Amino acid sequence: MRGPRLVAWPPHLVVLCIGLVGGSQLGIVAQDGGADVYERGRGYIQAGDSVVALDLWISAKDSLTEAGAEDPRIGRAFVEVVAALELAAYEDVATRFFYWGLSGRTVAREPYRSEVLAEGRRTFALVDSVVAEQWAVRGEDDPVSLALAIKRFWLERDPSPTTMVNERLLEHWKRIAEARSRYRYTKRSVYGTDDRGVFFVKYGTPDRIVNGIMSVSRWEQRMIGMPQVVLDRYDKFPQFEVWRYGGLAARGFTYFLFGNDEGSGEFRHVQGVHELIPTGARSFNVSGDGAQSGGGIRGRRAVHYLEWAYYQDAARMGGPYGERADELDRIWLGRAEPHDAAMRATSFRYADADRRRLQVPRPPILSAYEDSPRSVLSAQMARILDGDEALVMVLAVSSPLWRPEVEDGELADTVELREHTGRHTVIARNHKLEEVARGDMELIDGDGTVSQLVLRHVRSLGHLTVAVEHRVDEADGVVATGEEAVDTSGVLPGHSHFTVNPPLVRRGSVSEVSDLIVGIVPQPGLLPENMPVPLLPATRLWREDLLRVYFEIYHQSAVREGDTRRFDIRLQILRRATEPSSDGEAAAATAAIVMALESVAPTGTHHLDLDLRNEKSGPLEVVLMVTDTGTGEAYVRTAPIFLLDS
């Protein structure tokens, strides 16, 4: 039932490899030597000898590691130099150095603590502001957790986890280097740039940029009869820049405006043109002859004159700026003179639209690595027991990209699967996220789309990565093989990541329950012969799919083999926390099972099936509660799924 064990990792090797590195005390010599090495390397960099600095740090790393230490400053500086100078020969070493510096052994002490806090700000600026703030607060009290969170952030964004280079990490630091050279009006951001640098690091180069000075020309002044007092008092000639991105919204473009707020402040990201106009212009009213008036009814506010002129400058970008410039032209240059109340309503409408536009959900990062086509992978990890032995079972189902068929030069209604070969790999890491072992998964079916791996669950196991690599033939026919064959294929990677909880333990007077494995109820004859569980593993399902939830109950050791015990079962589907209900609580979905279950000792294997046709699409959580009626002990196990639109 369990399937093959990990052949690539002999049991004694797994135990030795996954064992934690001893927490030896750091000597003063090691600490001082590390600091000296970092400063000496900085000196070489400042003198223009960056490669000498890298070689110096490489030579010093082993001695620091032997002393049980790491220097996050060296890890950061190494990847920073390699990315800025595009030293491809050092990219694999730079990746390893960056991870090495974040293993958490020294980060509670200065100056390492300050380095980790700074790196946390640089990293979590890439996610939403709530998460960034949470880590900023937590990192102050627990820099070790912050260091490991940063490390995990980048490990799980590596587009090719089976190689030594993290291309996404290198791209990130290359963007930082370019931003620092381009966007230097101020250095207020976490990257040492103005606000444009933050958007560049997050999203890369915009599709289009329009920049210049917003001002009122003499021609524009005459066009709408702008009083001279408005120019003299409120036209501050703000510098502006508009960036346009595609791919950040489901439809259309996304725009970001930068400028000198009110014409004299810092050059920063602003919500809209209204922030580039001095606040006083909203209350300063002028009558038709240019004299100051006592209220908006008898004249127009100065802000409306400037909005018309400033939108003429921003209109070169098109989009909402061009539309607003056209609307203001119609208002100002129409037959009837614009009334202040109408202008004020228009101004408020623009400002409100700008605020709402920035609240539209968008991906936190835009990268060719993260957004590139990749293989589809559904992987699951479950803690299980085999007798008294704690194990981890990993199941993976994958497929390369499907492509539409073409008939007579047009897209057909069907799809075809390209010829391919595939490989599933599991990478095991300890609680400091240091790799300790890796191995290929065992194929279950003949075509290589389903595989499994069972490994011993030692306490030091903290993280698993499941990676798939499909080599796909770009042309029709079979993938080329042999030394003389021309390789025209491309590799499409996919990967999943898991935090591993402590191992299960069979105790004398207490039962235990495995983690959940979820999937689709198989059609007759479609389940692979060697499948260890009676389902087709899947975490993304169509509404018509019948969901099967598999789990195991491990009885108390005092219960005789073949005896049964009663358990109360409650299985339900909950809306994931990412989609709270209107009252802020997680909304329960409709599917639920409540039942009494008789389980046979020593290990009862069970599965329950649920109909999802009445559920709303989106992220869901499968929640199972198993209560031992004899002891009153309750166990809760969960598994995430995603319900697709039919």
Secondary structure, 3 states (H helix, E strand, C coil): CCCCECCCCCHHHHHHHHCCCCCCCCCHHHHHHHHHHHHHHHHHHHCCCHHHHHHHHHHHHHHHHHCCCCCHHHHHHHHHHHHHHCCHHHHHHHHHHHHHCCCCCCCCCCCHHHHHHHHHHHHHCCCCHHHHHHHHHHHHHCHHHHHHHHHHHHHCCCCCCCCCCCHHHHHHHHHHHHHHHHCCCCCCCCCCCCHHHHHHHHHCCCCEEEEEECCCCHHHHHHHCCCHHHHHHHCCCCEEEEEEECCCCCCCCEEEEEEEHHHCCCEEEECCHHHHCCHHHHCCEECCCCCECCCCCCCEEHHHHHHHHHHHHHHHHCHHHHHHHHHHHHHHHCCCCCCHHHHHHHHHHHHHHHHHHHCCCCCCCCCHHHHCCCCEEEEEEEEEEECCEEEEEEEEEEECCEEEEEECCEEEEEEEECCEEEEEEEEEEECCCCEEEEEECEECCCCCCEEEEEEECCCCEEEEEEEEEEEECCCCCCCCCCCCCCCCCEEEEEEEEEECCCCCCCCCCCCEECCCEEEECCCCCCCCCCCCCCCEECCEEECCCEEEEEEEEECCCCCCCCCEEEEEEEEEEEECCCCCCCCCCCCEEEEEEEEEEEEECCEEEEEEEEECCCCCCEEEEEEEEEEECCCCCEEEEEEEEEEECC
